[in-house]
Amino acid sequence: MAMIALRPENLSARLIALGIATPQQLEQAKQELAMTQERFSAILARQGLLRDVEAGRRLATQFGSVPQRLDARPETIAAAAQVPGAMWRAHRLIPLREQGGTLVLATDDPLSVFALEFFSGRCGRPLEAVLVREQDFAPLLEVAPTVPPLPAMSQPASAPVVAPAVPPKRAEPSKPQPAARPPGPAASDGTDAPIIQLVNSMLSEAVRMRASDVHLQVGLQQLRVRYRIDGVLRDATSPPKALHGPIVSRIKIMAGLNIAEKRLPQDGRLQVTVDTRPLDVRVSVLPAMHGESVVMRLLDRSQPIRGMAEMGMASEDQRLWDALIRRPHGIVLVTGPTGSGKTTTLYGALSLLNHPDRKLITVEDPVEYQLPGVNQVQVKASIGLTFAAGLRSMLRQAPDIIMVGEIRDQETAQIAIQAALTGHLVLSTLHTNDAPSAVTRLIDMGVAPFLVASTIQGILAQRLVRRICPHCRMTDNATEEERAFLGAPDVIQLIRSNGCDKCNGSGFLGRVGLFELLVIDEAVRQLVIGKPTASAIRSVAVNAGMRGLREDGCLKIRDGLTTMAEVLRVVAGTEA
């Protein structure tokens, strides 16, 4: 006679009907299961919903589940080896057989069926559980084939310690318990949750490789994992596609997101410690055609803020930039695409300006680094705290210096202009390709040209290019194309790299900035009042000595810091 499989939805309905748990309590318990991989009965018992961990077995008949007689012995099943044997046993589950592509499990605790969702991805196939009599289940624990732990899931020595961004409603145990694990790293003894180990290993490897982002993208055939290293995406070792769901669920739990919501985008945050280095991780989840796409942005809070000299700014531009940010009032802008280092530049400026006799306030989305002595406000558009609203309120706090994360609309631009006119120094960013375009962008937003001319003090456009690895750099003959690009037919040799272990074979290690600094002098100011084009502003500025992004890139090529291909990668399509 065919055995009847347990159904999670039926058990959920019975738990609610019996008044044991509300739908919200069940959802919370399921999230806890995804995070800790603890036995579901133990979670309900700890939350006070069951008398003890064995209550689920005693109440089986009330749940509408009738234990069945089992005569067959368990088989050795390859798919079951994807989960350590100790973990099966911790959840009172024993693999029995494969049946029509489905892995059938035996259990004596009907509530263990809630763990199947998290194990099915690891096994790469659907799972079913059948409830068997206690006297039949006990011998299975002795005769069930031993399932070895997966070596690929072992935890590296530099495993991160992961703390959820949203604390659980209970105090986490400080030490692992027999059937309960805290939501930190799993040890490498094969008895901890493989998905927890896998996600921790992924984060650890990303940090070791100096990645700024981790990208998880699922397609029709595979799950693709990539790390953004020095601004360029590189493929990493990708787990089987079957693990996509469990991996995304684990990341959502860590970031305090809703694991049941798969239709809408979600954003969250978590904290990771790798080799004593504290990291903030921003998580973005986006529903896509074949499953949810996840991007994790890694922010190392232990790294000091880089100065302009360290970022590669020429000494003359450093002098001009330092003078701009020390002006008593006006607006100083930094422009460039996402990932060009604008926030780092502004944080560096704030660090220089942060003195006890000044009050500094920022409004950001998000607050990437916490600066001592600076009041930092996080934008929360969902409750009406936008850049414009935050900036308007900040003016009533009597600040000396204001930083606005980004001027996105006319309202924010107008308030920033008014702040500058009333004696405040305002630092902010714009998304434009070059410095002159920032002027025309503000005018296009609806700001009067005479207000732009009277308040904007200077604009810094920047890009980041990969720096040639110092460990494998070598001298090579310059090509005709390179000499033409540099405008220097006399250049004979340039610096290149072959790739080595230090740079993971890429030939690049770290990044250096390209800068274009437009100082709004009287000539440019008079031009702006007439609503000029960006090209007209560029022409006047270049005649006054401004060096464009491309020209700055050429200088760094000749200095052996980067390559022509790198400069073209970031400045192609601009007039700079």
C-alpha positions as CSV (number, residue, x, y, z in Angstrom):
1,M,0.0,0.0,0.0
2,A,1.3,3.4,-1.0
3,M,2.4,5.6,1.9
4,I,0.7,9.0,2.4
5,A,3.1,12.0,2.3
6,L,2.9,14.8,4.8
7,R,1.8,18.2,3.5
8,P,3.2,21.4,5.1
9,E,0.1,23.4,4.1
10,N,-2.1,20.9,5.9
11,L,-0.1,21.0,9.0
12,S,0.0,24.8,9.0
13,A,-3.8,24.8,8.8
14,R,-4.1,22.3,11.7
15,L,-1.7,24.3,13.9
16,I,-3.8,27.4,13.3
17,A,-7.1,25.7,13.7
18,L,-6.0,24.1,17.0
19,G,-4.9,27.5,18.3
20,I,-1.3,26.4,18.8
21,A,0.1,29.2,16.6
22,T,-1.1,32.2,14.6
23,P,-0.1,32.6,10.9
24,Q,2.4,35.3,12.0
25,Q,3.9,33.0,14.6
26,L,4.3,30.2,12.0
27,E,5.9,32.6,9.6
28,Q,8.4,33.8,12.2
29,A,9.2,30.1,13.1
30,K,9.8,29.3,9.5
31,Q,12.2,32.3,9.2
32,E,14.0,31.1,12.3
33,L,14.2,27.6,10.7
34,A,15.8,29.1,7.6
35,M,18.3,31.0,9.7
36,T,19.3,28.4,12.3
37,Q,18.4,25.1,10.6
38,E,17.0,24.0,13.9
39,R,14.3,21.3,14.3
40,F,10.9,23.0,13.9
41,S,9.4,21.4,17.0
42,A,12.3,22.8,19.0
43,I,11.6,26.3,17.7
44,L,7.9,26.1,18.5
45,A,8.7,24.8,22.0
46,R,11.2,27.6,22.7
47,Q,8.6,30.1,21.6
48,G,6.2,28.6,24.1
49,L,3.8,27.3,21.4
50,L,4.5,23.6,22.3
51,R,5.0,22.2,25.8
52,D,8.3,20.5,24.7
53,V,10.3,19.5,21.7
54,E,8.6,16.0,21.6
55,A,5.1,17.5,21.7
56,G,4.9,17.4,17.9
57,R,5.2,13.6,17.9
58,R,2.6,13.2,20.6
59,L,0.1,15.4,18.8
60,A,0.5,13.7,15.4
61,T,-3.1,12.4,15.3
62,Q,-4.5,15.8,16.3
63,F,-2.6,17.2,13.3
64,G,-4.5,14.8,11.1
65,S,-1.4,12.6,10.6
66,V,-1.6,8.9,11.2
67,P,1.8,7.1,11.7
68,Q,2.2,4.3,9.1
69,R,3.8,0.9,9.3
70,L,7.2,0.7,7.6
71,D,8.7,-2.6,6.4
72,A,11.2,-1.5,3.9
73,R,14.8,-0.7,4.9
74,P,16.4,2.6,3.8
75,E,18.4,2.7,0.6
76,T,21.8,4.3,-0.1
77,I,20.8,7.4,-2.1
78,A,23.3,9.6,-3.8
79,A,21.2,12.7,-3.6
80,A,20.8,12.3,0.1
81,A,24.6,12.7,0.4
82,Q,24.2,16.4,-0.3
83,V,23.1,16.9,3.3
84,P,25.2,15.6,6.2
85,G,23.7,12.6,7.9
86,A,23.9,14.2,11.3
87,M,21.6,17.0,10.0
88,W,19.0,14.5,8.7
89,R,19.0,13.0,12.1
90,A,18.8,16.3,14.0
91,H,15.5,16.9,12.1
92,R,14.2,13.4,12.7
93,L,14.4,12.6,9.0
94,I,15.8,9.5,7.4
95,P,16.2,9.1,3.6
96,L,14.3,6.0,2.5
97,R,14.2,5.8,-1.3
98,E,13.9,7.6,-4.6
99,Q,10.5,7.4,-6.2
100,G,9.8,9.1,-9.6
101,G,12.5,11.7,-9.2
102,T,11.4,12.5,-5.6
103,L,13.4,11.7,-2.5
104,V,11.2,10.0,0.1
105,L,12.0,10.5,3.8
106,A,10.8,8.9,6.9
107,T,10.0,10.8,10.1
108,D,8.3,10.2,13.5
109,D,7.7,14.0,14.0
110,P,5.2,15.4,11.5
111,L,6.5,19.0,12.1
112,S,9.8,18.0,10.5
113,V,8.0,18.4,7.1
114,F,8.6,22.2,7.4
115,A,12.4,21.6,6.9
116,L,11.9,20.0,3.5
117,E,11.9,23.3,1.6
118,F,15.4,24.1,2.8
119,F,16.8,20.6,2.1
120,S,15.2,20.2,-1.3
121,G,17.5,22.8,-2.9
122,R,20.6,21.1,-1.5
123,C,19.5,17.7,-2.8
124,G,18.5,19.1,-6.2
125,R,15.1,17.4,-6.3
126,P,11.7,17.4,-4.6
127,L,11.4,15.9,-1.1
128,E,8.5,14.1,0.5
129,A,8.2,12.9,4.1
130,V,6.0,10.1,5.4
131,L,5.1,9.7,9.1
132,V,6.0,6.2,10.4
133,R,5.4,4.6,13.8
134,E,7.9,5.3,16.5
135,Q,8.8,1.6,16.9
136,D,9.6,1.5,13.2
137,F,11.5,4.8,13.1
138,A,13.9,4.0,16.0
139,P,15.6,1.1,14.3
140,L,16.1,3.3,11.2
141,L,18.5,5.5,13.1
142,E,20.7,2.5,13.5
143,V,20.6,1.0,10.0
144,A,20.3,4.1,7.9
145,P,23.4,4.4,5.6
146,T,25.9,6.9,6.9
147,V,25.9,10.1,4.8
148,P,29.3,11.8,4.7
149,P,29.5,15.6,5.0
150,L,30.4,17.5,1.8
151,P,34.1,18.7,1.7
152,A,33.1,21.6,-0.6
153,M,30.9,23.0,2.1
154,S,33.6,23.1,4.8
155,Q,34.2,26.5,6.4
156,P,37.5,28.3,5.6
157,A,39.7,29.5,8.4
158,S,38.7,33.1,7.7
159,A,35.0,32.4,8.0
160,P,32.9,35.5,8.7
161,V,30.9,35.9,11.8
162,V,27.4,36.9,10.6
163,A,24.9,38.8,12.7
164,P,21.4,39.5,11.3
165,A,20.6,43.2,10.7
166,V,17.3,42.7,12.4
167,P,17.8,41.0,15.8
168,P,15.6,38.0,16.5
169,K,12.9,38.3,19.1
170,R,14.8,36.0,21.4
171,A,18.3,35.9,22.8
172,E,20.5,33.8,20.7
173,P,22.4,31.0,22.5
174,S,26.1,31.8,23.0
175,K,27.2,28.2,22.3
176,P,25.9,25.6,19.9
177,Q,23.2,23.3,21.4
178,P,22.6,19.7,20.3
179,A,19.7,20.6,18.1
180,A,20.0,24.3,17.8
181,R,22.6,26.6,16.1
182,P,23.0,30.3,16.5
183,P,22.9,32.3,13.2
184,G,26.6,32.7,13.1
185,P,29.1,30.7,11.1
186,A,28.9,26.9,11.1
187,A,31.8,24.9,12.1
188,S,33.5,22.6,9.5
189,D,32.6,19.3,11.2
190,G,29.9,18.6,8.7
191,T,27.0,18.8,11.2
192,D,26.1,22.5,10.6
193,A,23.8,23.9,8.0
194,P,25.4,23.6,4.6
195,I,23.7,26.7,3.2
196,I,24.9,28.8,6.1
197,Q,28.4,27.5,5.5
198,L,28.1,28.2,1.8
199,V,27.0,31.8,2.2
200,N,29.6,32.5,4.8
201,S,32.3,31.0,2.5
202,M,31.1,33.2,-0.3
203,L,31.4,36.3,1.7
204,S,34.7,35.2,3.1
205,E,36.1,34.6,-0.4
206,A,34.7,37.9,-1.7
207,V,36.5,39.8,1.1
208,R,39.8,37.9,0.5
209,M,39.7,38.8,-3.2
210,R,39.0,42.5,-2.3
211,A,35.6,42.4,-4.0
212,S,33.3,45.4,-3.6
213,D,30.2,43.5,-4.7
214,V,28.9,40.0,-4.9
215,H,26.4,39.3,-7.7
216,L,24.1,36.2,-7.8
217,Q,22.2,35.8,-11.0
218,V,20.1,32.7,-11.9
219,G,19.5,31.8,-15.5
220,L,17.7,29.0,-17.4
221,Q,20.6,26.5,-16.8
222,Q,22.8,27.7,-14.0
223,L,23.4,30.0,-11.0
224,R,26.1,32.5,-11.7
225,V,28.2,34.1,-9.0
226,R,30.5,37.0,-9.8
227,Y,32.6,39.4,-7.7
228,R,33.2,43.0,-8.7
229,I,37.0,43.5,-8.1
230,D,38.5,46.9,-8.8
231,G,35.3,47.9,-10.6
232,V,35.2,44.9,-13.0
233,L,33.0,41.8,-12.6
234,R,34.8,38.4,-12.5
235,D,33.3,35.0,-12.4
236,A,33.6,33.0,-9.2
237,T,32.9,29.3,-8.4
238,S,29.2,28.9,-8.7
239,P,27.1,26.5,-6.7
240,P,24.5,24.2,-8.4
241,K,21.4,26.0,-9.6
242,A,19.3,23.9,-7.2
243,L,20.8,25.9,-4.3
244,H,19.6,29.2,-5.6
245,G,16.5,29.2,-3.5
246,P,18.1,28.2,-0.2
247,I,21.0,30.7,-0.7
248,V,18.6,33.6,-1.4
249,S,16.5,32.6,1.6
250,R,19.6,32.6,3.9
251,I,20.7,36.0,2.6
252,K,17.2,37.4,3.1
253,I,17.1,36.1,6.7
254,M,20.6,37.7,7.4
255,A,19.4,41.0,6.0
256,G,16.1,41.0,7.8
257,L,14.0,40.6,4.6
258,N,10.8,38.7,4.0
259,I,11.7,35.3,2.6
260,A,8.2,34.6,1.5
261,E,8.1,37.7,-0.7
262,K,9.5,36.8,-4.2
263,R,7.5,39.2,-6.4
264,L,8.7,42.6,-5.2
265,P,12.3,44.0,-4.9
266,Q,13.7,44.2,-1.4
267,D,16.6,46.0,0.2
268,G,18.3,45.2,3.5
269,R,21.5,45.4,5.4
270,L,23.6,43.0,7.5
271,Q,26.9,43.0,9.3
272,V,29.8,40.6,8.8
273,T,33.2,40.3,10.5
274,V,36.0,38.6,8.5
275,D,39.4,38.2,10.2
276,T,38.4,40.9,12.7
277,R,37.4,43.3,9.9
278,P,33.9,44.7,10.4
279,L,31.9,45.0,7.2
280,D,28.6,46.5,6.3
281,V,26.8,44.6,3.6
282,R,24.0,46.2,1.6
283,V,21.6,43.7,0.1
284,S,19.4,44.2,-3.0
285,V,17.0,41.5,-4.1
286,L,15.3,41.9,-7.5
287,P,12.8,39.4,-9.0
288,A,13.9,38.3,-12.5
289,M,12.7,35.9,-15.2
290,H,14.3,32.8,-13.8
291,G,14.5,33.7,-10.1
292,E,15.6,36.4,-7.8
293,S,18.8,38.3,-8.5
294,V,20.9,39.3,-5.5
295,V,23.6,41.9,-5.2
296,M,25.6,42.4,-1.9
297,R,27.6,45.5,-1.6
298,L,30.6,45.1,0.8
299,L,31.7,48.2,2.8
300,D,34.8,47.8,4.9
301,R,34.3,50.0,8.0
302,S,37.9,49.3,9.2
303,Q,39.5,51.0,6.2
304,P,40.6,54.6,6.7
305,I,39.1,57.2,4.3
306,R,41.5,57.7,1.4
307,G,42.9,61.2,0.8
308,M,43.0,62.8,-2.6
309,A,46.8,62.2,-2.9
310,E,46.3,58.5,-2.2
311,M,43.5,58.5,-4.9
312,G,46.0,59.9,-7.4
313,M,45.0,63.5,-7.7
314,A,47.8,65.8,-9.1
315,S,49.4,68.2,-6.6
316,E,48.1,71.3,-8.4
317,D,44.5,70.0,-8.4
318,Q,44.9,69.0,-4.8
319,R,45.7,72.6,-3.9
320,L,42.7,73.9,-5.9
321,W,40.4,71.3,-4.4
322,D,41.6,72.0,-0.8
323,A,40.9,75.7,-1.4
324,L,37.4,75.0,-2.8
325,I,36.2,72.9,0.2
326,R,37.5,75.5,2.7
327,R,35.4,78.3,1.3
328,P,32.9,79.6,3.9
329,H,29.8,79.2,1.6
330,G,28.7,78.0,-1.8
331,I,28.2,74.7,-3.4
332,V,31.0,72.2,-4.4
333,L,29.9,69.3,-6.5
334,V,31.4,65.9,-7.4
335,T,30.1,64.2,-10.5
336,G,30.5,60.8,-12.1
337,P,28.7,57.5,-12.6
338,T,27.9,55.0,-9.9
339,G,31.0,53.4,-8.5
340,S,33.3,56.3,-9.5
341,G,34.3,57.1,-5.9
342,K,32.2,60.2,-5.4
343,T,31.1,59.3,-1.8
344,T,34.7,58.5,-0.9
345,T,35.8,62.0,-2.1
346,L,33.1,63.7,-0.1
347,Y,33.9,61.8,3.0
348,G,37.5,62.7,2.6
349,A,36.5,66.4,2.4
350,L,34.3,66.1,5.5
351,S,37.2,64.5,7.4
352,L,39.4,67.5,6.6
353,L,36.7,70.0,7.6
354,N,35.6,68.2,10.7
355,H,36.7,70.5,13.6
356,P,35.2,71.2,17.0
357,D,34.3,74.7,16.0
358,R,32.1,73.6,13.1
359,K,28.8,71.7,12.9
360,L,28.6,69.2,10.0
361,I,25.4,67.4,9.0
362,T,24.8,65.0,6.1
363,V,21.7,63.5,4.5
364,E,22.6,60.3,2.6
365,D,21.1,57.2,1.0
366,P,22.5,55.1,2.4
367,V,24.9,56.2,5.1
368,E,27.9,54.2,3.9
369,Y,30.4,55.1,6.6
370,Q,29.9,56.6,10.1
371,L,32.0,59.7,10.7
372,P,32.8,60.7,14.3
373,G,31.5,64.1,15.1
374,V,29.2,64.3,12.1
375,N,25.4,64.2,12.3
376,Q,24.4,61.8,9.6
377,V,20.8,61.4,8.5
378,Q,19.6,58.3,6.5
379,V,17.0,59.0,3.8
380,K,13.7,57.1,4.3
381,A,11.5,57.9,1.3
382,S,8.8,55.5,2.5
383,I,8.0,57.8,5.4
384,G,8.6,61.1,3.5
385,L,12.2,61.7,4.6
386,T,13.7,62.5,1.2
387,F,16.8,64.4,0.3
388,A,14.8,67.6,0.0
389,A,12.9,67.1,3.3
390,G,16.1,66.2,5.2
391,L,17.9,69.2,3.7
392,R,15.1,71.5,4.7
393,S,15.1,70.3,8.3
394,M,18.9,70.4,8.5
395,L,18.9,74.1,7.9
396,R,17.0,74.6,11.2
397,Q,19.9,72.8,13.0
398,A,22.3,75.7,12.3
399,P,25.0,73.7,10.5
400,D,28.2,75.2,9.1
401,I,28.7,72.5,6.5
402,I,26.1,70.3,4.8
403,M,26.6,67.3,2.7
404,V,23.7,66.1,0.5
405,G,24.3,62.6,-0.9
406,E,22.8,63.4,-4.3
407,I,20.9,66.3,-6.0
408,R,18.3,64.3,-7.8
409,D,15.5,66.8,-8.5
410,Q,14.6,70.5,-8.7
411,E,13.4,70.7,-5.1
412,T,16.6,69.4,-3.7
413,A,18.6,71.7,-6.0
414,Q,16.6,74.8,-5.0
415,I,17.0,74.1,-1.3
416,A,20.8,73.5,-1.7
417,I,21.0,76.8,-3.6
418,Q,19.2,78.6,-0.8
419,A,21.5,77.0,1.8
420,A,24.5,78.3,-0.1
421,L,23.0,81.8,-0.4
422,T,22.4,81.9,3.4
423,G,26.1,81.3,4.3
424,H,26.4,77.5,4.3
425,L,29.0,75.3,2.5
426,V,27.1,72.6,0.6
427,L,28.8,69.5,-0.7
428,S,26.9,67.1,-3.0
429,T,27.0,64.9,-6.1
430,L,25.4,64.8,-9.5
431,H,25.3,62.0,-12.1
432,T,26.9,63.6,-15.1
433,N,29.7,62.5,-17.5
434,D,32.0,65.5,-16.9
435,A,32.3,68.7,-14.9
436,P,30.9,71.2,-17.4
437,S,27.7,69.0,-17.8
438,A,26.9,69.5,-14.1
439,V,26.2,73.2,-14.8
440,T,23.8,72.5,-17.7
441,R,22.2,69.7,-15.7
442,L,21.3,72.1,-12.9
443,I,19.9,74.6,-15.4
444,D,17.8,71.8,-17.0
445,M,16.4,70.9,-13.6
446,G,14.9,74.4,-13.4
447,V,17.5,76.3,-11.4
448,A,17.9,79.9,-12.7
449,P,21.3,80.3,-14.5
450,F,22.2,83.4,-12.3
451,L,21.7,81.3,-9.2
452,V,23.9,78.5,-10.5
453,A,26.5,81.1,-11.4
454,S,26.4,82.8,-8.0
455,T,26.5,79.7,-5.8
456,I,28.5,76.9,-7.5
457,Q,32.2,77.3,-6.5
458,G,33.7,74.3,-8.2
459,I,32.9,70.9,-9.8
460,L,35.0,67.8,-9.7
461,A,34.4,65.0,-12.2
462,Q,36.1,61.7,-11.5
463,R,36.5,58.1,-12.6
464,L,38.4,55.1,-11.2
465,V,40.7,53.0,-13.3
466,R,42.5,49.8,-12.3
467,R,46.1,50.3,-11.1
468,I,48.8,48.2,-12.7
469,C,49.9,45.5,-10.2
470,P,53.3,46.5,-8.7
471,H,54.3,42.8,-8.2
472,C,54.2,41.8,-11.9
473,R,54.7,45.1,-13.7
474,M,57.1,45.1,-16.7
475,T,58.3,47.5,-19.3
476,D,57.2,47.0,-22.9
477,N,57.4,48.8,-26.2
478,A,54.6,51.3,-26.8
479,T,52.4,50.6,-29.8
480,E,51.5,53.1,-32.5
481,E,48.0,53.3,-31.2
482,E,49.2,54.1,-27.7
483,R,51.5,56.8,-29.0
484,A,48.7,58.4,-31.0
485,F,46.3,58.2,-28.0
486,L,48.9,59.9,-25.8
487,G,49.7,62.5,-28.4
488,A,53.4,61.7,-27.8
489,P,55.2,60.1,-30.8
490,D,58.4,60.2,-28.8
491,V,57.2,57.7,-26.1
492,I,59.0,54.4,-26.7
493,Q,58.1,52.3,-23.7
494,L,55.2,51.9,-21.3
495,I,54.4,49.8,-18.2
496,R,52.3,46.7,-18.5
497,S,51.7,43.6,-16.3
498,N,51.5,39.8,-16.9
499,G,49.3,38.8,-14.0
500,C,50.4,37.0,-10.8
501,D,49.1,35.4,-7.6
502,K,48.9,38.8,-5.9
503,C,46.5,40.2,-8.4
504,N,44.6,36.9,-9.1
505,G,46.1,36.9,-12.6
506,S,44.3,40.1,-13.6
507,G,47.5,42.3,-13.9
508,F,45.8,45.0,-11.8
509,L,45.8,45.6,-8.0
510,G,43.7,48.5,-6.6
511,R,42.5,51.6,-8.4
512,V,43.6,55.1,-9.0
513,G,41.4,58.2,-9.8
514,L,41.1,60.3,-12.9
515,F,40.1,63.8,-12.2
516,E,38.7,66.9,-13.9
517,L,38.4,70.0,-11.7
518,L,36.4,72.9,-12.9
519,V,36.8,76.0,-10.8
520,I,34.0,78.5,-11.4
521,D,36.0,81.7,-11.9
522,E,34.6,85.1,-13.1
523,A,34.9,84.1,-16.8
524,V,33.0,80.9,-16.4
525,R,30.5,82.7,-14.1
526,Q,29.6,85.3,-16.7
527,L,29.3,82.5,-19.3
528,V,26.9,80.5,-17.1
529,I,24.5,83.4,-16.8
530,G,23.9,83.2,-20.6
531,K,22.8,79.5,-20.3
532,P,25.7,78.1,-22.4
533,T,26.3,74.6,-23.6
534,A,28.6,72.2,-21.8
535,S,31.1,72.4,-24.7
536,A,31.3,76.2,-24.4
537,I,32.0,75.9,-20.7
538,R,34.7,73.3,-21.4
539,S,36.4,75.5,-24.0
540,V,36.7,78.4,-21.6
541,A,37.8,76.2,-18.7
542,V,40.5,74.4,-20.7
543,N,41.8,77.8,-21.9
544,A,42.1,78.7,-18.2
545,G,44.1,75.6,-17.5
546,M,41.6,72.8,-16.7
547,R,42.8,69.3,-17.3
548,G,40.2,66.9,-18.6
549,L,39.6,63.3,-17.6
550,R,41.3,61.9,-20.8
551,E,44.3,64.2,-20.3
552,D,44.7,63.1,-16.7
553,G,44.4,59.5,-17.8
554,C,47.2,60.0,-20.3
555,L,49.5,61.4,-17.5
556,K,48.8,58.3,-15.4
557,I,49.6,56.0,-18.4
558,R,52.9,57.8,-18.9
559,D,53.6,57.5,-15.1
560,G,53.1,53.7,-15.3
561,L,50.0,53.7,-13.1
562,T,47.4,52.3,-15.6
563,T,46.9,51.4,-19.3
564,M,45.3,52.9,-22.3
565,A,42.6,50.2,-22.3
566,E,41.6,51.2,-18.8
567,V,41.4,54.9,-19.5
568,L,39.3,54.2,-22.6
569,R,37.0,52.0,-20.6
570,V,35.9,54.8,-18.3
571,V,36.2,58.0,-20.5
572,A,35.0,56.7,-23.9
573,G,32.0,58.7,-25.0
574,T,32.9,61.9,-23.1
575,E,34.4,65.1,-24.4
576,A,37.0,64.9,-21.6
